[in-house]
Amino acid sequence: MKKLDGFMHGINLGGWLSQCVHTKEHYDSFITEADIRRIASWGLDHVRVPVDYELIETKDGDPIEAGYVYIETCIAWCRNHGLNMILDLHKTAGYVFDDQRASKDFFDTPELTERFTNLWLRLAQRFARDKDILIFELLNEIVDPDVYAQWNRLAQETIDAIRSIDPDIRIMYGGICYNSVSSVKLLEKPKYDNIIFTFHCYEPIIFTHQGAHWTEGMPLDYRTQYPAQIQSYVADTIAYLNSMMVHNFGAAADLNMECSKQFFLALFKEAVDIAEQYQVPLYCGEYGVIDRADAQSTYNWYRDITQAFDSAGIGRAAWSYKQMDFGLIDKHYDSIREEIIAVL
């Protein structure tokens, strides 16, 4: 499988230009050049920068020049400190992964899909010049499994538009079901070079999202450890969450085995095979453990999943650098931060 050189070991800057209060005061203080310098000092090679459309567009779709400046500034900081960057459109007008009621009409509303493509045209016109260190990521997470064909069409239309501006800037996109690794098989064979397939991995989600208030059905006081028998994660997932969430456990040959690097390798195998067939790199844009989990279990999970990434040749970016319930620089991770950084 092709490796994504320069994007093998990264971290997300979640909560800075996305999933935030969109004010100048927040933008100016949440992330500064000192943070980019610190990330570079860890030996990482890139950052993934989630961006909401509100940063760069008004509600009516007019450009916000001041918002583009923050992206330009981050690119400059990355250049100053030898990092590459992924520009991830985390939210577009009419679609956001964490509010499906508000997003349900997106794919059936031409005004919204055209606005999405036109936004990427503007981003390409502005930032294709930085393609030596920059990757465009079309949209963070498509949720509804029924829209995979519509998403494939829209992704291709948007890639066509970007390619009309620049013939070879790298473009990344993933599939349905919250960008699940199991949805990579539904992506169509790319018709251009420099295309990257991406996925997110928080498996077992009953462990990585334990006690998460935003996860439907999750008891706030639920706690579990890692590693444990896969069967125990399956049972608790069915009991507390949704039986639909157990589909990825099908990759495990033996549910009685303890979760380990081998579980993740089995989980990734189908997507790796597709990436090899299409001759594209495979990248994990988000992975991490909520700060409710105990520190040792958190380190154990990071150790196993990153060993699997390394074995499969998958680049990745941990979620997340700061706050967002997953922040690596936050107090919860003090006792294991250096160990986690060493395996990122």
ZATOR-142637 format. One record per residue: y, z, x of N, C-alpha, C, O in turn. Coordinates in steps of 0.1 Angstrom, whole numbers, padded with zeros to 4 digits, always signed. Example, Ala and Ser with C-alpha at 12.3 -4.5 7.8 and 13.67 -1.06 7.14 Angstrom:
# residues 2
-0057+0078+0132-0045+0078+0123-0033+0078+0132-0033+0085+0142 -0022+0071+0128-0011+0071+0137+0000+0079+0129+0011+0080+0134 
This chain:
# residues 344
-0012+0000+0008+0000+0000+0000+0013+0000+0009+0013+0007+0019 +0023-0007+0004+0035-0008+0012+0042+0006+0012+0041+0013+0002 +0047+0010+0023+0054+0023+0024+0069+0020+0022+0074+0010+0026 +0076+0030+0017+0090+0029+0014+0098+0036+0026+0102+0047+0025 +0098+0029+0037+0104+0034+0049+0118+0039+0046+0126+0032+0040 +0121+0051+0051+0135+0057+0049+0136+0065+0037+0146+0071+0034 +0125+0064+0028+0126+0072+0016+0113+0079+0014+0107+0079+0002 +0107+0085+0024+0095+0092+0023+0096+0107+0021+0087+0113+0015 +0107+0113+0025+0109+0127+0024+0123+0130+0019+0133+0130+0027 +0124+0134+0006+0138+0135+0000+0139+0147-0009+0129+0154-0012 +0151+0148-0015+0153+0159-0025+0164+0154-0034+0172+0146-0031 +0163+0159-0047+0172+0155-0057+0185+0164-0057+0184+0175-0053 +0196+0157-0060+0208+0165-0062+0211+0166-0077+0222+0162-0083 +0201+0171-0084+0202+0173-0099+0213+0183-0102+0216+0193-0095 +0220+0181-0114+0230+0190-0119+0244+0187-0113+0253+0194-0117 +0245+0178-0104+0259+0175-0098+0266+0165-0107+0277+0168-0113 +0261+0153-0108+0268+0142-0115+0260+0139-0128+0262+0128-0134 +0251+0147-0132+0242+0146-0143+0238+0159-0149+0238+0169-0141 +0235+0160-0162+0230+0172-0168+0240+0184-0164+0235+0194-0160 +0252+0181-0167+0263+0191-0162+0274+0190-0172+0275+0182-0181 +0284+0199-0170+0297+0198-0176+0305+0188-0168+0307+0190-0156 +0309+0177-0175+0315+0166-0168+0330+0169-0166+0338+0164-0173 +0333+0177-0156+0347+0180-0152+0349+0178-0137+0340+0179-0129 +0361+0176-0134+0365+0174-0120+0362+0187-0112+0357+0186-0100 +0364+0198-0118+0362+0211-0111+0347+0212-0107+0343+0216-0096 +0338+0208-0116+0324+0209-0113+0320+0199-0102+0313+0202-0093 +0324+0186-0104+0321+0176-0094+0325+0180-0080+0318+0177-0070 +0337+0186-0079+0342+0189-0066+0336+0200-0059+0337+0202-0047 +0329+0209-0067+0324+0221-0061+0309+0222-0060+0303+0229-0051 +0302+0215-0069+0287+0217-0070+0280+0212-0057+0271+0219-0052 +0284+0200-0052+0278+0195-0040+0290+0190-0031+0299+0184-0036 +0290+0194-0019+0300+0189-0009+0293+0183+0003+0280+0183+0004 +0300+0178+0012+0294+0172+0024+0286+0182+0032+0276+0178+0039 +0290+0195+0031+0282+0205+0038+0267+0205+0033+0258+0208+0041 +0265+0203+0020+0252+0202+0015+0244+0190+0020+0232+0192+0023 +0250+0179+0021+0244+0167+0027+0240+0170+0042+0230+0166+0046 +0249+0176+0049+0247+0180+0063+0234+0189+0064+0226+0187+0073 +0234+0199+0055+0223+0208+0055+0209+0201+0052+0199+0204+0058 +0209+0192+0042+0197+0184+0039+0193+0176+0051+0181+0176+0054 +0202+0170+0057+0199+0162+0069+0193+0171+0080+0184+0167+0087 +0198+0183+0081+0193+0192+0092+0179+0197+0089+0172+0201+0098 +0174+0195+0077+0160+0199+0073+0150+0188+0078+0138+0190+0077 +0156+0177+0082+0147+0166+0087+0143+0156+0075+0134+0148+0077 +0150+0157+0064+0147+0148+0053+0154+0134+0056+0163+0134+0064 +0149+0124+0049+0155+0111+0051+0163+0105+0040+0170+0095+0042 +0163+0112+0028+0172+0106+0017+0174+0117+0006+0168+0127+0006 +0184+0113-0002+0186+0121-0014+0185+0112-0026+0189+0100-0026 +0181+0117-0037+0181+0110-0050+0192+0116-0058+0193+0129-0060 +0202+0108-0063+0214+0113-0069+0214+0109-0084+0217+0097-0087 +0210+0118-0093+0211+0114-0107+0225+0114-0112+0234+0122-0108 +0228+0104-0120+0242+0101-0125+0241+0099-0140+0233+0091-0145 +0249+0105-0148+0251+0102-0162+0262+0092-0164+0271+0091-0157 +0260+0084-0175+0270+0073-0177+0284+0079-0179+0294+0072-0177 +0285+0092-0184+0298+0098-0187+0306+0099-0174+0319+0100-0175 +0300+0099-0163+0307+0099-0150+0316+0087-0148+0327+0088-0143 +0310+0075-0152+0316+0063-0149+0320+0054-0160+0326+0043-0158 +0318+0059-0173+0322+0051-0185+0328+0060-0195+0323+0072-0196 +0338+0055-0202+0342+0062-0214+0333+0061-0226+0323+0053-0224 +0335+0068-0237+0326+0066-0248+0326+0051-0253+0316+0047-0259 +0337+0045-0251+0338+0031-0255+0333+0021-0245+0333+0009-0248 +0329+0025-0233+0323+0017-0223+0333+0012-0213+0329+0003-0205 +0345+0017-0213+0355+0013-0202+0352+0021-0189+0348+0032-0190 +0353+0014-0178+0350+0021-0165+0360+0032-0162+0371+0032-0166 +0354+0043-0156+0362+0054-0151+0362+0053-0136+0353+0057-0130 +0373+0049-0131+0374+0047-0116+0372+0060-0109+0365+0059-0098 +0377+0071-0113+0375+0083-0106+0360+0087-0104+0356+0093-0095 +0352+0083-0114+0338+0086-0114+0331+0078-0103+0322+0083-0096 +0335+0066-0102+0329+0057-0091+0332+0063-0078+0324+0061-0068 +0343+0069-0076+0347+0074-0063+0337+0085-0058+0334+0086-0046 +0331+0093-0068+0322+0103-0064+0309+0097-0058+0303+0102-0048 +0305+0086-0064+0293+0079-0059+0296+0073-0045+0288+0074-0036 +0308+0067-0044+0312+0062-0031+0313+0072-0020+0309+0071-0009 +0318+0084-0024+0319+0095-0015+0305+0100-0010+0303+0103+0002 +0296+0101-0019+0282+0105-0016+0276+0095-0006+0269+0099+0003 +0278+0082-0009+0272+0072+0000+0278+0074+0014+0271+0073+0024 +0291+0077+0015+0298+0079+0028+0292+0091+0035+0290+0091+0047 +0290+0102+0027+0284+0114+0033+0270+0111+0039+0267+0115+0050 +0262+0104+0031+0249+0100+0036+0250+0092+0049+0242+0094+0058 +0259+0083+0049+0260+0075+0062+0264+0084+0073+0259+0083+0084 +0273+0093+0071+0278+0102+0081+0266+0110+0087+0267+0114+0099 +0256+0113+0079+0246+0123+0083+0232+0116+0084+0222+0123+0084 +0231+0103+0084+0219+0096+0086+0209+0096+0075+0197+0096+0077 +0214+0098+0062+0205+0098+0051+0206+0085+0043+0216+0079+0042 +0195+0082+0036+0195+0071+0026+0197+0077+0012+0197+0090+0011 +0199+0069+0002+0202+0074-0011+0196+0065-0022+0196+0053-0021 +0192+0072-0033+0188+0065-0045+0198+0069-0056+0201+0080-0058 +0203+0058-0062+0213+0060-0073+0205+0059-0086+0201+0048-0090 +0203+0070-0092+0194+0071-0104+0203+0072-0117+0210+0082-0118 +0203+0063-0125+0210+0064-0138+0201+0073-0147+0191+0069-0153 +0206+0085-0148+0198+0096-0155+0200+0095-0170+0191+0098-0178 +0211+0090-0174+0215+0089-0188+0224+0077-0190+0233+0075-0183 +0221+0069-0200+0229+0058-0204+0234+0059-0218+0229+0067-0226 +0244+0052-0222+0250+0053-0235+0238+0050-0246+0233+0039-0246 +0236+0060-0254+0225+0058-0264+0211+0062-0260+0202+0062-0269 +0209+0066-0248+0196+0070-0244+0196+0081-0233+0203+0080-0223 +0189+0092-0236+0187+0103-0227+0173+0109-0229+0169+0110-0240 +0166+0112-0218+0152+0116-0219+0150+0129-0227+0140+0130-0233 +0160+0138-0227+0158+0151-0233+0164+0152-0248+0165+0163-0253 +0167+0141-0254+0172+0141-0268+0167+0128-0274+0174+0119-0276 +0154+0129-0279+0148+0116-0284+0153+0113-0298+0153+0102-0302 +0158+0123-0305+0164+0120-0319+0177+0112-0317+0179+0103-0325 +0184+0115-0307+0197+0107-0305+0194+0094-0298+0202+0085-0298 +0182+0092-0292+0179+0080-0285+0169+0071-0292+0166+0060-0287 +0165+0074-0304+0154+0067-0311+0158+0052-0314+0149+0044-0315 +0171+0049-0315+0174+0035-0319+0179+0027-0307+0183+0015-0309 +0178+0032-0295+0184+0026-0283+0178+0012-0282+0185+0002-0280 +0164+0011-0281+0158-0002-0278+0159-0012-0289+0157-0024-0287 +0163-0008-0301+0165-0017-0313+0180-0020-0315+0183-0026-0326 +0189-0016-0306+0203-0018-0308+0208-0026-0297+0211-0021-0286 +0210-0039-0300+0215-0048-0289+0228-0044-0282+0229-0046-0270 +0237-0038-0290+0249-0034-0283+0247-0023-0272+0254-0023-0262 +0237-0015-0274+0234-0005-0264+0226-0010-0253+0229-0007-0241 +0216-0019-0255+0209-0024-0244+0217-0034-0236+0216-0034-0223 +0226-0041-0242+0235-0050-0234+0245-0041-0226+0248-0045-0215 +0249-0030-0232+0258-0021-0225+0251-0016-0212+0257-0014-0202 +0238-0012-0214+0231-0007-0202+0230-0018-0191+0233-0015-0180 +0227-0030-0195+0226-0041-0185+0240-0043-0179+0241-0045-0166 +0250-0043-0187+0264-0045-0181+0268-0034-0172+0275-0037-0162 +0264-0022-0175+0267-0011-0166+0261-0013-0152+0267-0011-0142 +0248-0018-0152+0242-0021-0139+0248-0033-0132+0248-0034-0120 +0253-0042-0140+0261-0053-0134+0273-0048-0126+0276-0052-0115 +0280-0038-0132+0292-0032-0126+0288-0024-0113+0294-0025-0103 +0277-0017-0115+0272-0009-0103+0268-0018-0092+0271-0015-0080 +0261-0029-0095+0257-0038-0085+0269-0045-0078+0270-0046-0066 +0279-0049-0086+0291-0054-0080+0298-0045-0071+0305-0049-0061 +0297-0032-0074+0304-0022-0066+0296-0017-0054+0302-0015-0043 +0283-0016-0055+0275-0009-0045+0265-0017-0038+0258-0012-0029 +0263-0030-0042+0253-0038-0035+0256-0039-0020+0247-0042-0012 +0269-0038-0016+0273-0038-0002+0266-0027+0006+0265-0028+0018 +0261-0017-0001+0255-0005+0006+0240-0006+0006+0233+0004+0007 +0234-0018+0004+0220-0019+0002+0212-0016+0014+0200-0014+0013 +0218-0014+0026+0211-0010+0037+0206+0004+0036+0196+0008+0042 +0213+0013+0028+0208+0026+0027+0206+0030+0012+0202+0042+0009 +0208+0021+0003+0208+0024-0012+0197+0017-0019+0194+0006-0017 +0191+0025-0029+0182+0019-0039+0188+0022-0053+0193+0033-0055 +0187+0012-0062+0191+0014-0076+0179+0018-0084+0168+0011-0083 +0180+0029-0091+0169+0033-0101+0174+0031-0115+0184+0037-0119 +0168+0022-0123+0173+0017-0135+0176+0028-0146+0187+0029-0151 +0166+0037-0148+0168+0047-0158+0157+0058-0156+0146+0055-0153 +0161+0070-0158+0153+0082-0153+0140+0083-0160+0130+0082-0153 +0139+0085-0173+0126+0087-0179+0126+0081-0193+0134+0084-0202 +0117+0071-0195+0114+0066-0208+0103+0075-0215+0093+0077-0209 +0106+0080-0227+0097+0090-0233+0087+0084-0242+0075+0086-0241 +0091+0076-0252+0083+0072-0263+0072+0062-0258+0076+0051-0252 +0060+0064-0260+0049+0055-0255+0049+0042-0263+0044+0032-0258 +0056+0041-0274+0055+0029-0282+0065+0019-0278+0065+0007-0283 +0074+0022-0268+0085+0012-0265+0082+0006-0251+0091+0000-0245 +0069+0007-0246+0067+0002-0233+0070-0013-0231+0075-0017-0221 +0067-0021-0242+0069-0035-0241+0084-0038-0241+0089-0047-0234 +0092-0031-0249+0106-0033-0250+0113-0028-0237+0122-0035-0232 +0107-0017-0231+0113-0013-0218+0110-0023-0207+0119-0026-0199 +0098-0029-0207+0095-0039-0197+0105-0051-0198+0110-0056-0188 +0108-0055-0211+0117-0066-0213+0131-0062-0208+0138-0070-0201 +0136-0051-0212+0149-0046-0208+0150-0045-0193+0161-0049-0187 +0140-0039-0187+0141-0037-0172+0142-0051-0165+0149-0052-0156 +0134-0060-0170+0134-0074-0164+0148-0080-0166+0153-0087-0157 +0153-0079-0178+0166-0085-0180+0177-0079-0171+0186-0086-0166 +0176-0066-0169+0186-0059-0161+0184-0063-0146+0193-0064-0139 +0171-0064-0142+0169-0068-0128+0174-0082-0126+0180-0085-0116 +0172-0091-0136+0177-0105-0135+0192-0104-0133+0198-0111-0125 +0199-0095-0140+0214-0094-0139+0218-0089-0126+0227-0095-0119 +0211-0079-0121+0214-0074-0107+0211-0085-0097+0219-0086-0087 +0201-0092-0098+0197-0102-0088+0208-0114-0089+0209-0121-0079 +0215-0115-0099+0226-0125-0100+0237-0121-0091+0246-0129-0087 +0238-0108-0088+0249-0103-0079+0244-0102-0065+0251-0106-0056 +0232-0097-0063+0226-0096-0050+0211-0099-0050+0204-0094-0059 +0206-0108-0041+0193-0113-0042+0182-0103-0037+0170-0105-0040 +0186-0093-0030+0175-0085-0024+0178-0070-0023+0170-0063-0016 +0188-0064-0030+0189-0050-0030+0177-0044-0037+0171-0050-0046 +0172-0033-0032+0160-0027-0037+0162-0020-0051+0172-0013-0053 +0153-0023-0060+0154-0018-0074+0142-0011-0077+0130-0015-0075 +0143+0001-0084+0132+0010-0087+0132+0013-0102+0142+0014-0108 +0120+0013-0107+0119+0017-0121+0104+0022-0124+0095+0019-0117 +0103+0030-0135+0090+0036-0138+0087+0033-0153+0093+0025-0159 +0077+0041-0158+0072+0038-0171+0075+0048-0182+0084+0056-0180 +0067+0048-0192+0069+0056-0204+0063+0070-0202+0059+0074-0191 +0063+0078-0213+0058+0092-0212+0064+0100-0201+0057+0106-0193 +0077+0100-0201+0085+0108-0191+0082+0103-0177+0082+0111-0168 +0080+0090-0176+0078+0084-0162+0065+0089-0157+0064+0092-0145 +0055+0090-0165+0042+0095-0161+0035+0086-0151+0037+0074-0152 +0027+0092-0142+0020+0083-0132+0010+0075-0140+0006+0064-0135 +0005+0079-0151-0005+0072-0158+0001+0060-0165-0007+0051-0170 +0014+0059-0166+0021+0047-0173+0024+0036-0163+0029+0025-0167 +0022+0038-0150+0025+0027-0140+0017+0015-0144+0022+0004-0141 +0005+0017-0149-0004+0005-0152+0002-0004-0163-0002-0016-0164 +0012+0001-0170+0018-0007-0181+0030-0015-0176+0036-0023-0184 +0034-0013-0164+0045-0021-0158+0041-0035-0155+0030-0036-0150 +0049-0044-0157+0045-0058-0154+0047-0061-0140+0055-0055-0132 +0039-0071-0135+0040-0076-0121+0054-0081-0119+0059-0089-0126 +0061-0076-0108+0074-0080-0105+0075-0095-0102+0066-0100-0096 +0086-0101-0105+0088-0115-0102+0097-0116-0090+0100-0128-0085 +0103-0105-0085+0111-0105-0073+0105-0096-0062+0097-0088-0065 +0110-0098-0050+0107-0089-0039+0116-0077-0040+0125-0077-0048 +0113-0067-0032+0121-0055-0031+0122-0047-0045+0132-0042-0048 +0111-0047-0051+0109-0039-0063+0100-0027-0060+0090-0028-0053 +0103-0015-0065+0096-0003-0063+0092+0003-0076+0100+0004-0085 +0079+0008-0077+0075+0015-0089+0076+0030-0086+0073+0035-0075 +0081+0037-0096+0083+0051-0095+0076+0059-0106+0073+0054-0117 +0073+0072-0103+0068+0081-0113+0073+0095-0110+0078+0098-0099 +0071+0104-0120+0074+0118-0118+0061+0126-0119+0052+0122-0127 +0060+0137-0112+0047+0145-0113+0050+0160-0113+0055+0166-0103 +0047+0166-0124+0048+0180-0126+0035+0186-0130+0034+0196-0137 +0024+0180-0127+0011+0184-0131+0006+0196-0122+0008+0196-0110 -0001+0205-0128-0003+0208-0142+0010+0213-0148+0015+0223-0143 +0015+0207-0158+0028+0211-0164+0028+0225-0169+0039+0232-0169 +0017+0230-0173+0016+0244-0178+0019+0254-0166+0023+0265-0169 +0016+0250-0154+0020+0258-0142+0034+0255-0138+0042+0265-0137 +0038+0243-0136+0051+0240-0130+0063+0243-0140+0074+0245-0135 +0060+0243-0153+0070+0246-0163+0067+0260-0170+0072+0261-0181 +0060+0268-0164+0057+0281-0171+0069+0289-0174+0078+0290-0166 +0070+0293-0187+0082+0300-0192+0094+0292-0194+0105+0298-0197 +0093+0279-0194+0105+0270-0195+0109+0270-0210+0101+0266-0218 +0122+0274-0212+0126+0275-0226+0127+0261-0233+0127+0260-0245 +0129+0250-0225+0130+0237-0231+0117+0230-0233+0117+0219-0239 +0106+0236-0229+0093+0230-0231+0087+0235-0245+0084+0246-0246 +0086+0226-0254+0082+0229-0268+0068+0236-0267+0059+0231-0262 +0068+0248-0274+0056+0256-0275+0053+0265-0264+0044+0274-0265 +0061+0264-0253+0059+0273-0241+0064+0287-0244+0076+0289-0246 +0055+0297-0243+0060+0311-0245+0068+0315-0233+0065+0312-0221 +0080+0321-0235+0089+0324-0224+0083+0334-0214+0087+0334-0203 +0073+0342-0219+0067+0351-0210+0053+0346-0204+0046+0354-0197 +0050+0334-0206+0038+0328-0201+0038+0327-0185+0048+0322-0180 +0028+0332-0179+0027+0330-0164+0013+0327-0160+0003+0331-0166 +0012+0318-0150-0001+0315-0144+0001+0312-0129+0012+0312-0124 -0010+0311-0122-0009+0309-0107-0015+0296-0103-0022+0289-0111 -0013+0293-0091-0019+0281-0085-0024+0284-0071-0017+0291-0063 -0036+0280-0068-0045+0271-0076-0053+0280-0085-0055+0292-0084 -0059+0273-0095-0068+0278-0105-0078+0267-0109-0076+0255-0106 -0088+0270-0116-0097+0260-0121-0089+0251-0131-0081+0255-0139 -0092+0238-0129-0085+0228-0138-0088+0231-0152-0079+0229-0161 -0100+0235-0156-0103+0238-0170-0094+0249-0176-0090+0248-0187 -0089+0259-0168-0080+0269-0173-0067+0263-0176-0061+0267-0186 -0062+0254-0168-0049+0247-0171-0051+0239-0184-0041+0238-0192 -0062+0232-0185-0064+0224-0197-0064+0232-0210-0058+0229-0220 -0071+0243-0209-0072+0252-0221-0059+0258-0225-0056+0258-0237 -0051+0262-0215-0038+0268-0219-0028+0257-0223-0019+0259-0232 -0029+0245-0218-0021+0234-0222-0024+0231-0237-0014+0229-0245 -0036+0230-0241-0040+0227-0255-0035+0239-0263-0030+0237-0275 -0037+0251-0259-0033+0263-0267-0019+0264-0269-0014+0268-0280 -0010+0262-0259+0004+0265-0260+0013+0252-0262+0023+0253-0268 +0009+0241-0256+0017+0230-0256+0013+0219-0266+0014+0220-0278 +0007+0208-0261+0003+0197-0269-0009+0190-0263-0009+0188-0251 -0019+0188-0271-0031+0182-0266-0028+0168-0259-0036+0164-0251 -0017+0162-0263-0014+0149-0257-0010+0151-0242-0011+0141-0234 -0007+0163-0238-0003+0166-0224-0014+0167-0215-0013+0169-0203 -0027+0167-0220-0038+0169-0211-0044+0156-0206-0054+0156-0199 -0038+0144-0210-0044+0131-0206-0046+0130-0191-0055+0123-0187 -0036+0135-0183-0037+0133-0169-0049+0141-0163-0053+0137-0152 -0053+0151-0170-0065+0158-0164-0077+0150-0164-0087+0153-0158 -0077+0139-0171-0089+0130-0171-0092+0124-0158-0103+0119-0155 -0082+0125-0149-0084+0120-0135-0093+0129-0127-0099+0125-0117 -0095+0141-0132-0103+0151-0124-0118+0148-0128-0122+0148-0140 -0126+0146-0118-0140+0143-0120-0147+0156-0126-0157+0155-0133 -0143+0167-0122-0149+0180-0126-0139+0190-0130-0131+0195-0121 -0138+0193-0143-0128+0202-0148-0130+0217-0143-0122+0225-0144 -0142+0219-0138-0145+0232-0132-0141+0234-0118-0141+0245-0112 -0137+0223-0112-0132+0224-0098-0118+0231-0097-0111+0231-0107 -0115+0237-0086-0102+0243-0084-0092+0232-0081-0095+0222-0074 -0080+0233-0087-0070+0223-0084-0066+0223-0069-0065+0233-0063 -0064+0211-0064-0063+0209-0050-0056+0196-0047-0053+0188-0056 -0055+0193-0034-0051+0179-0030-0059+0169-0036-0054+0158-0040 -0072+0171-0038-0081+0161-0043-0078+0158-0058-0079+0146-0062 -0073+0168-0065-0069+0165-0079-0057+0155-0079-0057+0146-0087 -0048+0158-0071-0036+0149-0071-0040+0135-0066-0035+0125-0071 -0048+0134-0056-0053+0120-0052-0059+0113-0063-0057+0101-0065 -0068+0120-0071-0074+0113-0082-0064+0109-0093-0065+0099-0099 -0054+0118-0094-0043+0115-0104-0035+0103-0100-0032+0095-0109 -0033+0101-0087-0025+0090-0083-0032+0077-0081-0026+0066-0080 -0045+0077-0081-0053+0066-0076-0051+0053-0084-0049+0042-0078 -0050+0054-0097-0048+0042-0106-0035+0036-0102-0034+0024-0101 -0024+0044-0101-0011+0039-0098-0011+0033-0084-0005+0022-0082 -0017+0039-0075-0018+0034-0061-0025+0020-0061-0021+0011-0054 -0036+0019-0069-0043+0006-0070-0034-0005-0075-0034-0016-0070 -0026-0001-0086-0017-0011-0091-0006-0015-0081-0003-0027-0080 -0001-0005-0074+0009-0008-0064+0004-0017-0053+0011-0026-0048 -0008-0015-0049-0015-0023-0039-0017-0037-0044-0015-0047-0037 -0021-0038-0057-0023-0052-0063-0011-0060-0063-0011-0072-0061 +0000-0053-0067+0013-0060-0068+0021-0060-0055+0032-0066-0055 +0016-0054-0045+0023-0053-0032+0037-0047-0033+0047-0053-0028 +0038-0036-0040+0050-0028-0041+0048-0014-0036+0037-0009-0037 +0059-0008-0031+0058+0006-0028+0057+0015-0040+0061+0011-0051 +0051+0027-0039+0050+0036-0050+0058+0049-0046+0056+0053-0034 +0066+0054-0055+0075+0065-0051+0075+0076-0062+0075+0072-0074 +0075+0088-0058+0076+0099-0068+0090+0105-0068+0094+0111-0058 +0097+0102-0079+0112+0106-0079+0114+0120-0082+0125+0125-0080 +0105+0127-0088+0106+0141-0091+0093+0149-0090+0083+0144-0095 +0093+0160-0084+0082+0169-0084+0087+0183-0080+0096+0184-0072 +0082+0194-0086+0087+0207-0083+0081+0217-0092+0073+0215-0101 +0085+0230-0089+0079+0242-0096+0091+0250-0101+0100+0253-0093 +0091+0254-0113+0101+0263-0119+0102+0276-0112+0092+0281-0106 +0114+0282-0112+0116+0295-0105+0110+0307-0112+0112+0318-0107 +0102+0305-0122+0095+0316-0129+0081+0318-0122+0076+0329-0123 +0076+0308-0115+0063+0309-0108+0064+0318-0096+0075+0319-0090 +0053+0325-0093+0054+0333-0081+0055+0325-0068+0050+0313-0068 +0061+0331-0058+0064+0323-0046+0052+0317-0039+0052+0305-0035 +0041+0325-0038+0030+0320-0030+0023+0308-0038+0019+0298-0032 +0022+0309-0051+0017+0298-0059+0025+0286-0058+0020+0274-0057 +0039+0288-0057+0048+0276-0056+0045+0269-0043+0044+0257-0042 +0044+0277-0032+0041+0270-0019+0028+0263-0019+0026+0252-0014 +0017+0270-0025+0004+0263-0026+0005+0250-0033-0002+0240-0028 +0012+0249-0043+0013+0237-0051+0020+0226-0043+0016+0215-0042 +0032+0230-0037+0039+0220-0028+0030+0215-0017+0030+0203-0014 +0022+0224-0011+0013+0220+0000+0003+0210-0004+0002+0200+0003 -0003+0212-0016-0013+0203-0020-0008+0189-0024-0013+0179-0021 +0003+0189-0032+0008+0177-0037+0014+0168-0026+0013+0156-0026 +0020+0175-0016+0026+0167-0005+0015+0162+0004+0017+0151+0010 +0005+0169+0006-0007+0164+0014-0012+0151+0007-0016+0142+0014 -0013+0151-0006-0017+0140-0014-0008+0128-0012-0012+0117-0010 +0005+0131-0013+0015+0120-0011+0013+0114+0003+0013+0102+0004 +0012+0123+0013+0010+0117+0027-0002+0109+0028-0002+0098+0034 -0013+0113+0022-0026+0106+0023-0025+0092+0016-0031+0082+0021 -0017+0092+0005-0016+0079-0002-0005+0071+0002-0004+0059-0002 +0004+0076+0011+0016+0068+0015+0027+0067+0005+0034+0057+0004 +0029+0078-0003+0039+0078-0014+0051+0086-0009+0050+0097-0005 +0063+0079-0010+0075+0086-0007+0079+0094-0019+0073+0093-0030 +0088+0104-0017+0091+0113-0028+0104+0121-0026+0109+0121-0015 +0109+0127-0037+0120+0135-0037+0118+0147-0046+0115+0146-0057 +0119+0159-0040+0116+0172-0047+0127+0174-0057+0139+0171-0055 +0124+0180-0068+0133+0185-0078+0134+0200-0077+0124+0207-0081 +0145+0206-0073+0158+0200-0070+0164+0208-0059+0159+0219-0056 +0175+0204-0054+0182+0211-0043+0188+0224-0047+0187+0234-0040 +0194+0224-0059+0203+0236-0063+0202+0238-0078+0203+0229-0086 +0200+0251-0082+0200+0255-0096+0190+0247-0104+0179+0243-0099 +0193+0243-0117+0184+0236-0126+0171+0242-0128+0161+0235-0132 +0170+0255-0125+0157+0263-0127+0147+0259-0116+0136+0265-0116 +0150+0250-0107+0141+0246-0096+0147+0246-0083+0142+0240-0073 +0159+0252-0081+0168+0250-0070+0162+0256-0057+0160+0268-0056 +0160+0247-0047+0153+0252-0035+0162+0261-0026+0157+0270-0019 +0175+0260-0028+0184+0269-0020+0187+0282-0027+0194+0290-0022 +0181+0284-0039+0184+0296-0047+0175+0307-0042+0166+0306-0035 +0179+0319-0046+0173+0332-0041+0158+0333-0043+0151+0338-0035 +0153+0328-0054+0139+0329-0057+0130+0323-0046+0119+0328-0044 +0135+0313-0039+0127+0306-0029+0130+0312-0015+0125+0306-0005 +0137+0323-0013+0140+0328+0000+0128+0330+0009+0128+0327+0020 +0117+0336+0003+0106+0340+0011+0097+0328+0015+0089+0329+0024 +0099+0316+0009+0090+0305+0012+0098+0292+0015+0092+0281+0017 +0111+0293+0016+0120+0281+0017+0116+0273+0029+0114+0261+0029 +0115+0280+0041+0112+0273+0053+0098+0266+0053+0097+0255+0058 +0089+0273+0047+0075+0267+0045+0075+0255+0036+0069+0245+0039 +0083+0255+0025+0084+0244+0016+0091+0232+0023+0087+0221+0022 +0102+0235+0030+0109+0224+0037+0100+0217+0047+0101+0205+0048 +0092+0225+0053+0083+0219+0063+0073+0209+0057+0068+0200+0065 +0070+0210+0044+0061+0200+0039+0067+0190+0030+0060+0181+0025 +0080+0191+0027+0087+0181+0019+0085+0167+0024+0090+0157+0018 
